[in-house]
Structures are given as C-alpha cells and as structure tokens.
Amino acid sequence: MRHPSESEIKEMGDELGIAFSDGELEDYTQVVADTLDLVEGVEDLPEPQLPPREYEHTSRSPGYEPTDEEDPYNAWITKCTVKGADDGPLSGMTVGLKDNVSVAGIELTNGSDVMQGYVPAVDATIVTRLFDAGATISGKTNLSSFSFGASDYGPAKNPNAPEYSIGGSSSGSAAAVAAEEVDIGIGGDQGGSIRIPASFGGLVGLKPTHGLVPYTGIFGADASLDHTGPITRTVEEAALAMDAMAGRDGLDPRQPSDLEAQDYTDALNEDISNMTIGVLKEGFEHDVSDPEVNEVVRDAIADLEAMGAETKSVSVPGHLNAPEISYTLLVYGAGQTLKQNGALSGFDGWYDTGAVEYLGRALEAQSSDLPARVKKALVATQYIQDNYQGSIYGKAQNITLALREQYDKVLADADALVMPTVPIKPPTFGEMQGLEVMIEGGAGFDSSLNTALFNLTHHPGLTVPCGETDGAPVGLMFIGERHDDATLFQLGYAYEQYTE
C-alpha cells in the first residue's frame, strides 16, 4: 500500500478542515504511514469462508443476454437456468431476481453499465433459501440503476397495461411475473419499489417488516430502508415465497436477535368477519390524489365490509409529509452508501468485499456515466455533509420515530390499515426520464406518496389488485403491525378470493 506524501497529507487536511502546525506535517505523514501498514496487514490475512460462500446448487452457467424476440417486455438483463432442490414447497416454480441480488457465477449489473463485468462469488441468503425450497432461478431482471436512477438497459414494459409504465425500481421482476415468464419475482423496496410496480402491473407485492427477510448478498441503498420481498400473481404464491425466505441468517444486522418468522401459508383464510380495518384518511388526500383511483379503492373497501370486516376512518397527519422525510433519507443514505462503495461502517454483519472492491474501482473510473438521479444523490449528499454535517439525516430519522408511534397507535385498535397503494394512475410508458424529468417534472415522487414512509417506519405492506381506471391497474394496500405480516396475507387472500 503506497504511503501518502506530505503534500497529500496537507491537501487531505485542508479538505477535512484540519490545519497542521509547523513540524506536525512530517509527524502526521509518518503516523498515517504506520496506520496504513497495519491496514495493509488485513489484506494479507485469509478471508474466512462464511456461510454466503457455501452453496450446494453448483450446476450453473454464466447466463446470457436475451434477444428482443425472447424478451419483448425488456424484463431481463440476464437469462439463465439454475435448478434448486429436487423437492420442496417451491418445486416446479420459477423465480426472477432483481439484478441487485447476488448469484454466484452470474453477472450482477445493478441496472448500470458501471457495474458491467462484476460476477459475484456468493449466493445471497434468499437465493440459497429459494434453491433449498426447490425453486429454479430463471435469470436476473431489469431495474432502475442502483435502484433509483434510469436503467442503462432501458425501461421494462407493462404486459398488463402496455400504454402505461410498469414503475420501479423492481420493474423487470414485475414485468416477468405479469408476462407469466416466472412465478415469483424478487424485488427490492426502499420507497415502494416492490409495491409500485406490483400495483401498476396488476400484481401482488409484499414489502415485509424490516429485517424479516435477510438482505445479505443484496446491493442496498440505505440499511434503515432496505427491504426485499416477492412479486407474484396470487397471494398464495407470495406467502409460499415468504415461507421460504423469512427468518434470521445471523449475518444481517437489519434483523433483530429475537426475530421469529410466521407461517404465512397457514394464515391464508377467507374469513375476516372478526377483523377491524382502519381506512387511513390521509392516504386519499394527497394534492395529486386521483379521484378515480380513490373511487376504485373505496369500492374495494366496500367489498371488505361486505365480507364482514369492520372499517373505520383513522388519521395520521404526518403521513402527508412523505416527500420531505423519505426523500431526505433515501437521497442522503443512498449517496453515503455509494460514497463508501457499499461498505457501511458500524455495520455488524457480513460484507461482500468483492462487490465493494469492484464498485470502488468502477466509480473511480466511470462516475460520470451514472444516471442523472444517482449523480444528483452524490452531489446532494456531499453538499448536505459539507453544510449541515449530516444532521438533517438524523432529524429525518428522529421524525420517523415519532411517525412510527403514530401508526402504531392507530394499529393498536385495528388489525390493518388500508389505502391506495399508489394515489395516481401510472405514468404513460415512454415519458421523459433522468435529468429532464427532474427539471420539468419535479422529483417524481408522486408514485411513492403512500408507500415510502412505511420503509422508514418498518411496517409491512401488501398490495393486491383491486380494479382499474382507464385501463390502468389499481392496487389496494394493507399496512400491518411490525412482525405481523401474516395478517396482511389473510386479508389479501380473503379479498382476492372474494373478488376473483
């Protein structure tokens, strides 16, 4: 490891606001060199073969990029076939993985040209669990670059509503499920990125309770927001996927030490006559809320009442502050994650050192090639850090704690909350993207107004299709108490069976 010169130490000191007095510069140059010698010693130590590197299902090819004819909805980045166990609850079922999920030996792009060529040496925990349950991995699906910028592979299309966007960031997973190319799509959700494309695609999507499904081996944006979960055509398929994936792996600090998964398929029950559902007033009252979307969701709530559920209006005024709080945490958190090449300090878990090293080299060489939203996040993060010392991020997290208590309070008297998954119709497919939409169309946060805060407060959210308006699917979203995802499955399944 090369030692810095005195001039480099002085330059770094100036950047950090540290002034070295006469004679100190030489001393600091020496002590920094001594520290780097110790750091270099870590490079010489063998890296332990931790559980993510141990996988049984080794018969796999590197995959391939599908042709336009094979992939008419642009759902895929890489196609492959990797079979899991011969028997299991997911035997015979196929899975498409958002391309921020590691599968050993198969390229991971994170939707960005910057990551092209990176091949993980590990399977993510959920991949191991899907294989063990008998699933077959059919490939890596298209997504927003780094989960919040325009994909360098172009937008995925919406098989169930071709004139409309499928949404993001888990766009390819939703498109592949909607096109019936796979049974289960695995998405990631930092602000609604499972539930939004599921809603726009007329599908079922679950953002689990934070930490319920281990995020080990998946590229994240901010550890306090990162969630992964299933997108499917039916509630039962989503429950089967959760039965396979949920539970501690001992490697992800997002997971509480006393975490206990529920039996989600056992929760599927058509009788909800003893349940109380809180209709979240503010979920229908955003400035951009579409009256036609609200009407479709109100009709779905009437169906729940017809099934015997009691409904009542509840209010959490802070729900309307979603853009300010959520965007602050996502932009600053994702910017910090990128600045540290995905290796967050203070993170007491397993690190994918190969991914960190590759991303660091890639960003050093190609940061200018990042999408507009990602570059904006990096620049905004640097400015916030330089001028506010990061305190604005802490303030947003503190406000989140108060919001969590407010949602918990209304959930104490209700089994779940209900609202539109997305308060607007999907944007038209092919509308402007990147820098253009940020300048002319605002932050593009309208789709996330009902989903994003629950990433912060960590409550689970399940979207199920409940109708359409102008040919665009509309989703009904249930929000439950933390660690009670099973109740959402019961409600979603009962509604699905009643309306089928």
C-alpha positions as CSV (number, residue, x, y, z in Angstrom):
1,M,0.0,0.0,0.0
2,R,1.6,3.3,-1.1
3,H,2.2,5.9,1.6
4,P,0.9,9.4,1.1
5,S,3.4,12.3,0.7
6,E,3.5,15.4,2.9
7,S,1.8,17.4,0.2
8,E,-1.0,14.8,0.0
9,I,-1.5,14.8,3.8
10,K,-1.7,18.6,3.7
11,E,-4.3,18.5,0.9
12,M,-6.4,16.0,2.7
13,G,-6.1,18.0,5.9
14,D,-7.4,21.1,4.0
15,E,-10.4,19.1,2.7
16,L,-11.2,17.9,6.2
17,G,-10.7,21.4,7.8
18,I,-7.6,20.3,9.7
19,A,-4.7,22.7,10.0
20,F,-1.2,21.2,10.8
21,S,1.2,23.5,12.7
22,D,4.9,23.8,11.9
23,G,6.6,20.5,12.3
24,E,3.4,18.5,12.5
25,L,3.1,17.7,8.8
26,E,6.1,15.4,8.8
27,D,4.9,13.7,12.0
28,Y,1.4,13.1,10.7
29,T,2.8,11.8,7.4
30,Q,4.7,9.2,9.4
31,V,1.9,8.1,11.8
32,V,-0.5,7.8,8.8
33,A,2.0,5.6,7.1
34,D,2.3,3.4,10.2
35,T,-1.5,3.1,10.3
36,L,-1.7,2.1,6.7
37,D,0.9,-0.6,7.3
38,L,-1.4,-2.1,9.8
39,V,-4.4,-1.8,7.5
40,E,-2.4,-3.4,4.7
41,G,-1.8,-6.4,7.1
42,V,-5.5,-7.2,6.8
43,E,-5.0,-7.7,3.0
44,D,-2.5,-10.5,3.9
45,L,-5.0,-12.4,6.1
46,P,-7.1,-15.1,4.6
47,E,-10.8,-14.2,4.3
48,P,-13.0,-16.8,6.2
49,Q,-15.4,-18.9,4.2
50,L,-18.6,-17.6,5.8
51,P,-22.0,-19.1,5.0
52,P,-22.8,-17.0,2.0
53,R,-19.9,-18.7,0.2
54,E,-21.1,-22.2,0.9
55,Y,-23.7,-23.3,-1.6
56,E,-24.8,-26.7,-2.8
57,H,-26.5,-26.0,-6.1
58,T,-23.4,-25.5,-8.3
59,S,-24.7,-26.6,-11.7
60,R,-25.0,-23.2,-13.3
61,S,-23.8,-21.4,-16.5
62,P,-23.0,-17.7,-16.6
63,G,-26.3,-16.9,-18.4
64,Y,-26.8,-14.8,-21.4
65,E,-28.4,-11.6,-22.6
66,P,-31.8,-12.4,-24.2
67,T,-32.8,-11.2,-27.7
68,D,-35.7,-8.7,-28.2
69,E,-37.8,-11.6,-29.5
70,E,-37.2,-13.6,-26.4
71,D,-37.7,-10.6,-24.1
72,P,-40.5,-8.5,-25.6
73,Y,-41.1,-6.6,-22.3
74,N,-37.4,-5.9,-21.6
75,A,-37.9,-7.6,-18.3
76,W,-34.5,-9.4,-18.3
77,I,-30.8,-8.4,-18.1
78,T,-29.5,-11.9,-17.9
79,K,-31.3,-15.2,-18.6
80,C,-30.2,-18.5,-17.0
81,T,-31.5,-21.7,-15.6
82,V,-30.2,-22.7,-12.2
83,K,-32.2,-25.5,-10.5
84,G,-32.7,-25.9,-6.8
85,A,-33.5,-29.0,-4.7
86,D,-35.5,-31.8,-6.3
87,D,-38.3,-31.5,-3.8
88,G,-39.7,-28.6,-1.7
89,P,-42.6,-26.2,-1.3
90,L,-41.4,-24.2,-4.4
91,S,-40.6,-27.3,-6.5
92,G,-41.7,-26.6,-10.1
93,M,-41.8,-22.8,-9.6
94,T,-39.6,-20.3,-11.4
95,V,-38.0,-17.1,-10.0
96,G,-36.7,-13.9,-11.5
97,L,-34.3,-12.0,-9.3
98,K,-33.9,-8.2,-9.4
99,D,-30.4,-7.7,-10.6
100,N,-29.1,-6.4,-7.4
101,V,-29.3,-9.9,-5.8
102,S,-26.1,-11.9,-5.9
103,V,-26.0,-15.3,-7.6
104,A,-22.5,-16.9,-7.6
105,G,-21.1,-17.1,-11.1
106,I,-23.7,-14.9,-12.8
107,E,-23.1,-11.2,-13.6
108,L,-24.7,-8.6,-11.4
109,T,-25.2,-5.2,-13.0
110,N,-27.5,-3.2,-10.6
111,G,-29.1,-1.8,-13.7
112,S,-25.9,0.1,-14.5
113,D,-23.2,0.0,-17.2
114,V,-20.8,1.0,-14.3
115,M,-21.2,-2.5,-12.8
116,Q,-21.0,-4.5,-16.0
117,G,-18.5,-7.3,-15.7
118,Y,-19.0,-7.8,-11.9
119,V,-19.6,-11.5,-11.2
120,P,-20.4,-12.3,-7.5
121,A,-18.6,-15.2,-5.7
122,V,-21.6,-15.7,-3.4
123,D,-25.3,-16.5,-3.4
124,A,-27.4,-14.1,-1.4
125,T,-29.1,-15.8,1.6
126,I,-32.5,-15.6,-0.1
127,V,-31.1,-17.3,-3.2
128,T,-29.9,-20.2,-1.1
129,R,-33.2,-20.5,0.6
130,L,-35.1,-20.4,-2.7
131,F,-32.9,-23.1,-4.0
132,D,-33.4,-25.2,-0.9
133,A,-37.2,-24.9,-1.3
134,G,-37.0,-26.3,-4.8
135,A,-37.2,-23.2,-6.9
136,T,-35.5,-22.7,-10.3
137,I,-33.8,-19.3,-10.9
138,S,-34.6,-18.2,-14.4
139,G,-32.5,-15.1,-14.5
140,K,-31.7,-11.5,-13.4
141,T,-34.4,-8.9,-14.0
142,N,-34.2,-5.3,-15.2
143,L,-34.3,-2.5,-12.6
144,S,-33.7,1.2,-12.0
145,S,-29.9,1.9,-11.9
146,F,-28.7,1.4,-8.3
147,S,-32.5,1.1,-7.5
148,F,-33.3,4.8,-8.1
149,G,-31.8,6.0,-11.4
150,A,-32.9,5.3,-15.0
151,S,-31.8,1.8,-16.1
152,D,-29.0,1.7,-18.6
153,Y,-30.8,-1.3,-20.1
154,G,-33.9,0.8,-21.0
155,P,-37.3,0.7,-19.3
156,A,-39.2,-2.6,-18.8
157,K,-42.7,-2.7,-20.3
158,N,-46.0,-3.3,-18.7
159,P,-47.6,-6.6,-20.0
160,N,-50.9,-5.9,-18.4
161,A,-51.2,-2.3,-19.4
162,P,-48.9,-1.6,-22.4
163,E,-49.6,2.1,-22.7
164,Y,-48.6,2.7,-19.1
165,S,-45.3,2.5,-17.2
166,I,-44.6,-0.6,-15.0
167,G,-43.0,1.6,-12.4
168,G,-39.8,0.9,-10.5
169,S,-37.4,0.1,-9.3
170,S,-38.2,-3.6,-9.4
171,S,-39.6,-3.1,-12.9
172,G,-38.3,-6.2,-14.6
173,S,-39.4,-8.6,-11.8
174,A,-42.9,-7.2,-12.1
175,A,-42.9,-7.4,-15.9
176,A,-41.6,-11.0,-15.9
177,V,-44.4,-12.1,-13.5
178,A,-47.1,-10.2,-15.3
179,A,-46.0,-11.8,-18.6
180,E,-46.2,-15.2,-16.9
181,E,-42.5,-15.8,-17.6
182,V,-41.8,-16.7,-14.0
183,D,-44.0,-17.5,-10.9
184,I,-42.2,-15.3,-8.4
185,G,-40.3,-12.0,-8.9
186,I,-37.9,-10.9,-6.2
187,G,-37.8,-7.2,-5.8
188,G,-36.1,-4.6,-3.5
189,D,-38.0,-1.8,-1.8
190,Q,-36.5,1.3,-0.3
191,G,-39.5,3.6,-1.0
192,G,-42.1,1.4,-2.7
193,S,-40.1,-0.4,-5.3
194,I,-41.9,-3.7,-4.8
195,R,-45.4,-2.4,-4.3
196,I,-45.4,0.3,-7.0
197,P,-44.6,-2.0,-10.0
198,A,-46.8,-4.7,-8.5
199,S,-49.7,-2.2,-8.3
200,F,-49.1,-0.8,-11.9
201,G,-48.8,-4.3,-13.2
202,G,-52.0,-5.7,-11.6
203,L,-50.0,-8.0,-9.3
204,V,-49.5,-8.9,-5.6
205,G,-46.4,-7.4,-3.9
206,L,-45.1,-7.5,-0.3
207,K,-42.7,-5.2,1.4
208,P,-42.1,-7.3,4.5
209,T,-41.4,-6.0,8.0
210,H,-37.9,-4.5,8.0
211,G,-35.4,-7.3,8.6
212,L,-37.8,-10.2,8.3
213,V,-36.1,-11.3,5.1
214,P,-32.3,-11.1,5.3
215,Y,-30.7,-8.6,2.9
216,T,-27.3,-10.5,2.9
217,G,-25.8,-10.5,-0.5
218,I,-28.1,-7.8,-2.0
219,F,-27.0,-4.3,-3.0
220,G,-28.8,-1.8,-0.8
221,A,-29.4,1.9,-0.8
222,D,-29.6,2.6,3.0
223,A,-29.7,-0.1,5.7
224,S,-32.6,1.6,7.5
225,L,-34.7,1.4,4.3
226,D,-33.6,-1.8,2.6
227,H,-36.3,-4.5,2.2
228,T,-36.6,-7.4,-0.2
229,G,-39.7,-9.4,-0.9
230,P,-41.9,-11.2,-3.5
231,I,-44.0,-10.0,-6.5
232,T,-46.5,-12.7,-7.7
233,R,-49.8,-13.2,-9.4
234,T,-51.5,-14.5,-6.4
235,V,-51.4,-14.0,-2.6
236,E,-50.7,-17.7,-2.1
237,E,-47.6,-17.6,-4.2
238,A,-46.3,-14.6,-2.3
239,A,-47.0,-16.5,1.0
240,L,-45.1,-19.6,-0.3
241,A,-42.1,-17.4,-1.2
242,M,-42.1,-15.8,2.2
243,D,-42.3,-19.1,4.0
244,A,-39.1,-20.0,2.1
245,M,-37.2,-16.7,2.6
246,A,-38.1,-15.3,6.0
247,G,-36.1,-15.7,9.2
248,R,-32.7,-14.8,10.6
249,D,-29.4,-15.8,8.9
250,G,-27.1,-14.4,11.6
251,L,-25.3,-12.2,9.0
252,D,-27.7,-9.2,8.5
253,P,-27.8,-6.6,11.4
254,R,-31.1,-5.4,10.0
255,Q,-32.6,-8.4,11.7
256,P,-33.4,-8.3,15.4
257,S,-31.9,-11.0,17.5
258,D,-35.4,-12.2,18.7
259,L,-36.9,-12.3,15.2
260,E,-39.4,-15.1,14.6
261,A,-41.0,-15.7,11.2
262,Q,-44.6,-16.7,11.0
263,D,-46.2,-19.4,8.9
264,Y,-47.6,-17.3,6.0
265,T,-49.4,-20.0,4.0
266,D,-51.2,-21.1,7.2
267,A,-52.5,-17.6,7.6
268,L,-54.5,-17.8,4.3
269,N,-58.1,-17.7,5.4
270,E,-61.2,-16.3,3.8
271,D,-63.0,-15.4,7.0
272,I,-62.2,-11.8,8.0
273,S,-65.5,-11.1,9.8
274,N,-63.8,-10.6,13.1
275,M,-61.3,-8.1,11.8
276,T,-61.2,-4.3,12.0
277,I,-59.6,-2.3,9.2
278,G,-58.5,1.3,9.6
279,V,-59.1,3.4,6.5
280,L,-56.2,5.9,6.5
281,K,-57.7,9.3,5.7
282,E,-54.5,10.9,4.5
283,G,-53.8,8.1,2.1
284,F,-56.6,9.5,-0.1
285,E,-55.8,13.2,0.4
286,H,-52.5,14.0,-1.3
287,D,-52.6,17.0,-3.5
288,V,-52.1,14.8,-6.6
289,S,-54.5,12.0,-5.5
290,D,-56.6,10.9,-8.5
291,P,-60.3,10.8,-7.7
292,E,-60.8,7.8,-10.0
293,V,-58.1,5.8,-8.2
294,N,-59.7,6.7,-4.9
295,E,-63.1,5.6,-6.1
296,V,-61.7,2.2,-7.2
297,V,-60.1,1.7,-3.8
298,R,-63.3,2.9,-1.9
299,D,-65.2,0.2,-3.9
300,A,-62.7,-2.4,-2.7
301,I,-63.2,-1.3,0.9
302,A,-66.9,-1.8,0.4
303,D,-66.1,-5.3,-0.6
304,L,-64.2,-5.8,2.6
305,E,-67.2,-4.6,4.5
306,A,-69.4,-6.9,2.6
307,M,-67.1,-9.8,3.7
308,G,-67.9,-8.9,7.3
309,A,-64.9,-6.8,8.2
310,E,-65.5,-3.6,10.3
311,T,-63.9,-0.5,8.8
312,K,-63.3,2.9,10.5
313,S,-61.6,6.1,9.4
314,V,-58.3,6.8,11.1
315,S,-55.8,9.7,10.8
316,V,-52.1,10.1,10.9
317,P,-51.5,13.7,9.7
318,G,-47.7,13.2,9.4
319,H,-48.4,10.7,6.5
320,L,-48.7,13.8,4.3
321,N,-45.0,14.7,5.0
322,A,-43.8,11.7,3.0
323,P,-41.8,13.5,0.3
324,E,-39.7,15.6,2.6
325,I,-38.8,12.9,5.1
326,S,-38.5,9.9,2.7
327,Y,-36.6,11.7,0.0
328,T,-34.1,13.2,2.5
329,L,-33.3,9.7,3.9
330,L,-33.2,8.0,0.6
331,V,-31.0,10.5,-1.2
332,Y,-28.6,11.1,1.6
333,G,-28.5,7.4,2.7
334,A,-28.0,6.2,-0.9
335,G,-25.4,8.8,-1.5
336,Q,-23.4,7.8,1.5
337,T,-23.7,4.2,0.6
338,L,-22.2,4.9,-2.9
339,K,-19.5,7.1,-1.4
340,Q,-18.4,4.2,0.7
341,N,-18.8,1.7,-2.2
342,G,-21.5,-0.2,-0.3
343,A,-19.3,-0.8,2.8
344,L,-21.1,1.0,5.6
345,S,-19.1,1.5,8.7
346,G,-20.6,0.4,12.0
347,F,-22.5,-2.4,10.2
348,D,-22.1,-5.5,12.4
349,G,-22.7,-8.1,9.6
350,W,-21.3,-9.8,6.6
351,Y,-19.6,-7.7,3.9
352,D,-19.4,-8.7,0.3
353,T,-15.8,-7.4,-0.1
354,G,-15.7,-8.4,-3.8
355,A,-18.6,-6.2,-4.6
356,V,-17.2,-3.3,-2.5
357,E,-13.8,-3.5,-4.3
358,Y,-15.4,-3.8,-7.8
359,L,-17.8,-0.9,-7.2
360,G,-15.0,1.3,-5.8
361,R,-12.8,0.8,-8.9
362,A,-15.8,1.2,-11.2
363,L,-17.0,4.5,-9.6
364,E,-13.5,5.9,-9.7
365,A,-13.4,5.3,-13.5
366,Q,-17.0,5.8,-14.5
367,S,-18.8,8.1,-12.1
368,S,-19.7,10.4,-14.9
369,D,-21.6,7.6,-16.6
370,L,-24.0,7.2,-13.7
371,P,-27.7,8.1,-14.3
372,A,-28.8,11.7,-13.5
373,R,-30.7,10.7,-10.3
374,V,-27.6,8.9,-8.9
375,K,-25.3,11.7,-9.7
376,K,-27.8,14.1,-8.1
377,A,-27.8,12.0,-4.9
378,L,-24.0,12.0,-4.7
379,V,-23.8,15.8,-5.2
380,A,-26.6,16.5,-2.8
381,T,-25.1,14.2,-0.2
382,Q,-21.8,15.9,-0.4
383,Y,-23.4,19.3,0.0
384,I,-25.5,18.2,3.0
385,Q,-22.4,16.8,4.6
386,D,-20.4,19.9,4.0
387,N,-23.0,22.4,5.1
388,Y,-25.3,20.6,7.6
389,Q,-22.8,18.0,8.9
390,G,-25.4,15.3,8.2
391,S,-27.7,16.5,11.0
392,I,-30.6,16.8,8.6
393,Y,-30.5,13.0,8.0
394,G,-30.6,12.5,11.8
395,K,-33.5,14.8,12.1
396,A,-35.5,12.9,9.5
397,Q,-34.8,9.7,11.3
398,N,-36.0,11.3,14.6
399,I,-39.2,12.4,12.9
400,T,-39.6,8.8,11.6
401,L,-39.6,7.5,15.2
402,A,-42.5,9.8,16.1
403,L,-44.4,8.7,12.9
404,R,-43.8,5.1,13.8
405,E,-45.5,5.7,17.2
406,Q,-48.5,7.4,15.4
407,Y,-49.0,4.4,13.1
408,D,-48.6,2.0,16.0
409,K,-51.3,4.0,17.9
410,V,-53.9,3.6,15.2
411,L,-52.9,0.0,14.6
412,A,-53.5,-0.8,18.3
413,D,-57.2,-0.6,17.5
414,A,-57.2,-2.1,14.0
415,D,-55.8,-5.3,12.5
416,A,-54.5,-3.4,9.5
417,L,-54.7,0.0,7.7
418,V,-55.9,0.3,4.1
419,M,-55.3,2.9,1.3
420,P,-54.5,3.1,-2.4
421,T,-51.0,1.6,-3.0
422,V,-50.3,4.4,-5.4
423,P,-52.6,7.5,-5.3
424,I,-52.2,8.2,-9.1
425,K,-52.6,6.3,-12.3
426,P,-49.3,5.0,-13.8
427,P,-47.4,7.5,-16.0
428,T,-47.6,6.9,-19.7
429,F,-44.9,4.5,-21.0
430,G,-42.0,6.3,-22.5
431,E,-42.4,9.6,-20.7
432,M,-39.2,11.7,-20.2
433,Q,-36.7,10.3,-17.8
434,G,-33.5,11.4,-16.0
435,L,-32.4,15.0,-15.7
436,E,-35.2,16.2,-17.9
437,V,-38.0,14.9,-15.7
438,M,-36.2,16.2,-12.6
439,I,-36.1,19.7,-14.0
440,E,-39.5,19.8,-15.7
441,G,-41.5,17.2,-13.7
442,G,-40.3,17.7,-10.1
443,A,-38.8,14.9,-8.1
444,G,-41.0,12.2,-9.5
445,F,-42.2,11.2,-6.0
446,D,-45.9,11.1,-6.6
447,S,-46.0,7.3,-7.0
448,S,-44.3,6.8,-3.6
449,L,-46.6,9.0,-1.5
450,N,-48.4,6.1,0.2
451,T,-45.6,3.6,0.2
452,A,-42.3,5.4,1.2
453,L,-43.0,6.2,4.8
454,F,-43.5,2.5,5.7
455,N,-40.0,1.8,4.6
456,L,-38.9,4.2,7.3
457,T,-41.3,3.1,10.0
458,H,-40.7,-0.6,9.0
459,H,-44.4,-1.6,9.0
460,P,-45.2,-4.4,6.4
461,G,-47.2,-3.5,3.3
462,L,-49.1,-5.8,0.9
463,T,-50.6,-4.6,-2.3
464,V,-53.3,-6.6,-4.2
465,P,-55.0,-5.7,-7.4
466,C,-58.5,-4.2,-6.9
467,G,-59.6,-2.9,-10.2
468,E,-58.6,-0.4,-12.9
469,T,-59.2,3.0,-14.3
470,D,-58.7,4.0,-17.9
471,G,-57.1,0.6,-18.5
472,A,-54.6,1.1,-15.7
473,P,-54.5,-1.4,-12.8
474,V,-55.1,0.0,-9.3
475,G,-53.7,-1.6,-6.1
476,L,-55.2,-1.8,-2.7
477,M,-52.5,-1.6,0.1
478,F,-52.8,-3.2,3.5
479,I,-50.4,-2.0,6.3
480,G,-49.9,-4.1,9.4
481,E,-48.2,-4.1,12.7
482,R,-44.5,-4.8,12.6
483,H,-43.7,-8.5,12.5
484,D,-47.4,-9.3,11.8
485,D,-47.1,-9.9,8.0
486,A,-49.4,-12.9,8.4
487,T,-52.4,-10.8,9.0
488,L,-51.8,-9.0,5.7
489,F,-51.7,-12.3,3.9
490,Q,-55.1,-13.3,5.5
491,L,-56.7,-10.0,4.4
492,G,-55.2,-10.1,0.9
493,Y,-56.1,-13.7,0.3
494,A,-59.7,-13.2,1.6
495,Y,-60.1,-10.2,-0.7
496,E,-58.6,-12.0,-3.7
497,Q,-60.9,-15.0,-3.3
498,Y,-64.0,-12.8,-2.8
499,T,-63.4,-10.7,-5.9
500,E,-62.0,-13.4,-8.2
